[in-house]
Amino acid sequence: MANIAGVAGLTTALTLARTTNHKITVHMPGDYDIEYTSPWAGTNCCRAVSARNTPAAEWDRVTFKELWRLAKNAPEAGIHVQDMIIYSRIADAGKFCPLSSSELPPDVDSGIRFKSVYINTALYLPHLTSQCLAYGIVFKRAVLTHILGALSFHHLAPRADLIVNCTGLLASNLGGQIVVVRNTTPAMYIISGIDSSYDDECMYIMTRAAGGGTVLGGSYEKEIMKRAIRYCPELVKPGYGIEDLDVVRHCVGLRPSRVSEPRLELEKKVWDGWEGLGEVRVVHNYGAGGFGYQASYGMAENVSRLAEESLAEAEFKTLTKVKL
């Protein structure tokens, strides 16, 4: 089973601790296990335009506001603000072109530049963990074979009142080769449809904060380093190629996606424990795919509301039974 408590789990736990008085236990993440997806992410904020006027757009808005605040006020979080440049190849281009032709690579028709935030996951995940600890959240390491197994892992009570499921179930391997290099760039780059052979493919170049290196990545790419230099020659010294890239590591990123949309909802399950059959409330928060970081705070706020409503309903039922 995939290790638990990535960016969704940590952010959700922190948000619950900030907005409620509940005692929270987190199943501890497994560092760089390949199924623990959060450390491998490139982590920028750039939601597709098609997401406007949707719940996803609101999640991103809430999250971007908090990440921008952290970038400005909490350098230890490993987040910084940098220009983002998006290139559209001639075959994919629309009419909008705010970058001048002198700023574009030869096969690119248009491009835009704007400010966004970029996250060094090696710093940000420990920062989230330390913030959770400061709020009294307890971490436990354990292997769970079923979601209801989390009931018995609360640090204060024999059984937890509510489970929040941030496991990233149904993770699919959407990431191809990801290369981390020590070379840096003046901006972050996203390039649409690399060539006609890979219609759904894009590539990205992201420099992480606080000396975290630069991530070269995308989906299903075979010559990722050559393409990165092609669109961002500033990565290497003039006249040099991939031999000038100082590679830190190669890896594959798993994105916990769902075919339809992220699952963010309350589910009531039947629990068969030593006290007999009982109702268990589970709030699901998974399936954000490649947008897990940039939607994290917005989705966590929704979880907090669902958790409060669910626990209030459960308390009302208990009081009603006692009264009767």
N, C-alpha and C positions, 0 to 999 in steps of 0.2 A: 504493500500500500504506500502511496506517496506520502512523504513527510509533510507535516501540517504546520501552519502558522507562517506563511509567507507574508507578502505585503498586505493581502486582503485580511488575513487573520490578525496580524499585528495592529493594523489600522482600525479594524473593527473593535478589538479589545480595548485599544486606547480611547476610541470614541465612546464606547460604553462606560469606561471608567470616568471619563470627563463629564458625561451627561447623566449618569445614574449613580445610585448608591449601592449597586450590586457588588458582590465579591466574585472575582473572575479568576479562573484558572485557564491557562493556555497550554495546549499540547505542543511541546518544544520542537522547533524546526531542526532539520538535519544538515545544516551548513551547506556543503557543495554536492550533496547527493544529486544525481542527474534528474531525479523526479521532483526535486525541490526547485521549482521553476524560477523563483524570484531573483536569486543572485545572477542568473544568466541574462537578464533582460537588458536591452539597450537603454530603455527608460527615458523617453522624452514625452512631451505633451503636445499632441497634434491630432485631434479627432477629425475624422472625415466630415466634409460639409454635409453629407447626406444625413448626418445624425441630428441636425437642427430640429428643435421643437419635439424632442423625444426625451424619455427619462435618462438615456445615456448622456445627452447634452447637458442636462442638469447635474448629473453626477460629475461630469468633467468640470463644469463651472465651479462647483463647490470645491473640488479637489485642487483646481488650478489656483484658486484664491489662497488656499492654505499652503501649497507648495511655493508660491511666490513669496508669501510671508516668511517661510522657512529659509528660502534662498537669500532674502535680505537680512534676516535677523538671527539665523542659527547656522553659522558656517559649519558647525560640527555635524550637521545633518547630511553634508555631502551633496548639496544642491546648489547649482549656480545658474545665472541667467546668461544666455548667449543668443546671438543671431541665429535664426533658422532660415535656410535657403531651400526652396523646393523648386526643382527643375522639372519641366514637362518636355518630353522628347517631341520632335516635330510631328511624329505619327500620332501623338496623344494630345496635342496642344489645343487649347481653347483660344479665346480672343484676348484675355487679360494678360498684360505683360508689363509689370512695374519695374523689372530690371532692364537696364539698357543692353543692347546687343553686345557691347564690348565686355559685359560681365558674364556672358553665357558661353559654355563649351560649344564646339562646332556643330554637334548634332542635336542641340537643344533649341527649342523655339521660344520658350518663355520661362520665366521664373519669378518668384516672389520672395521677399525677405521680411521677417518679423521677429519679435522677441519671444522667447519661450524659456521654460526651465528644463534642466537636464540633471539627472540624478546619478550619483556614484553609489551603486547598490551596496558596495563593500562598506560604505560609511552609513548609508541611510537605514539599512535594516538593523544594525546595532543601535543606531539612534532611536528608532522606534521601540526596540526592546528596552533600552534604558528608560525611555519615557513611560513605558508600561510598568516597569519595576518601581518607578517613582510614585506611581498611583496605587501601588500595593498589589498589582497583578502577580499571580504566582505562575511559574512555568514548571511543567513536568514533562519528562521524556517517557514515552511508552509506545508500544506497538498496538494499534487498534485494528481488529479484523471486521468490525461493524460500527456504524455510526453511534449506535446505542451504547457501545462500550465506553463512550466518554462520560456517561452518567456517573460512573463510580470514581472518576478522577478529580472531583472537586476537592479542594484542600481543606475545607471547613465542614462540609456536610456529608452524610453518607451517600446522598444522591443529589445531583445538580437539578435545579429547577428548570433549566433551559439549556439547550445545546445550540451553538451557532456553528454551522458547517461551512468552513472556508477551505475545504480540502482540495479544490481544483480538480474535481472528478472529471472523467472523460477527457483527460488531457490528450491532445493530438499533436503529432510532431509536425508543426508548420514551419519550423525554423530550419534553415539549411546550415551551411558553415558560418560560424561567427568567429571572427578573428579579433583579438585584443592586441593593440600595438602601443608602444610608448610614444610614438609620434603624435603631435597635436595639430589641430586645425583652428582657424580663426572663427569658424562658424560650424553649425550642424547642417548636414545636407541630406535631403531625401530626393531620390530620382525615380520618376515613374517609369513603368514598363521598360526594362533594360533593353530588350530586343523582341522581335516578333515571335521568337521561339518560345518565350515565356510571357504570355499575355498578362498573367496575374502577378508577375514578379516586380518587386521594387527593391532598391537597395538604399542603405542609409549609412551615414558616417557621423558618429557622435563622440565628442570629447567629454569625458567625465570630470567632475570637479575634484579639486585637491589631489592632483597627480594620479588620478585613477586610470589614465591611459585613454585611448580612443578605440571605440567599438566599430568594426567594419562588419556589416551584416545585411540580412534581408531574408529572402526565401528561395530555396532551391538554386543557389548560385554556385557555379563551377569555378569562376575566375574572379573571386570577390576582391582580392587585393589589387589586381590589375585594373579592374573597373573603378575601384576607389580612387586610385591615382589619376585615372583618366578624367574623372569629374572633379577631383580635388587635388590638383598637382602640388598644392602647398604642403601636403603630407610629407613629401620628400624633398631633398635638396635638388636644385635645378639640374636637369640632365640625368637624374637617377630614376630607377624603377623600383620594383618590389624588393630589390636587394638592400634598399635603404630603409625598409620598414623594420623596426625593432619589435619583433613579435613576442608578446608575453605568453599567450596561450591560444589554442583553438578549442572551440566547443560547439555544442549543438543546443539550441534553445527550444524548450517545450512550452507551448502556449496552451493553457487550460481553457479551451474554447468549447462552446456548444453550437450546434447547427443553427438554432433559431436565435437565441439571445441569452444574456446572462440570467441565471436563476437567482432571483431575489424575492423570497416568499416564505411564509410560515406554513409548516406542515405539522400535523398532529399524528403521532404514531402510538401504537399500543406497546406497552412495556410489560414484560412478564418477569417480575422480580420476586424477591423473597417475601414482599408484602402482598403478592398476588398481581393481577392485571392492573395496569394503570396507564394514564395518558401522559405521553411525553411530547413536549413542544420543541420543534427544531426549526430554527431560522436558517435558511440556505442562502449563501452568498458566494457563488462561484460561477465560472464560465465567462469571465471578462476577456479571455484571450490575451492578445497583445496590448490591450488597453487597461490592464490591471492596475498599474501605478496611477495613471492619469484619471481613473475613475474611483480610486480607493476611498477617499474621504466622503465623496458623495454617496457611494454605495453603503459605507459604514454608517452614515447618518440614517439611511433608510432602515438598516438593520436595527439601530438603536430604537427607532420608532416602533418597529414591529415587535421587538423584544418587550418594550414597555407596555404596549397594548396587550400582548399575549399574557404577560405576567399579571397585569391588572385584572384581566378577565379570569385567570386562574384563581386569583385571590378572592374575587367576587364570588365565584362558584363555591369556594371553600367556606367563606363566611355565610353564604346562603344555606349550605348544608348544615352548618353548626346551628344556625338560627332555627332551622326547621326541626 
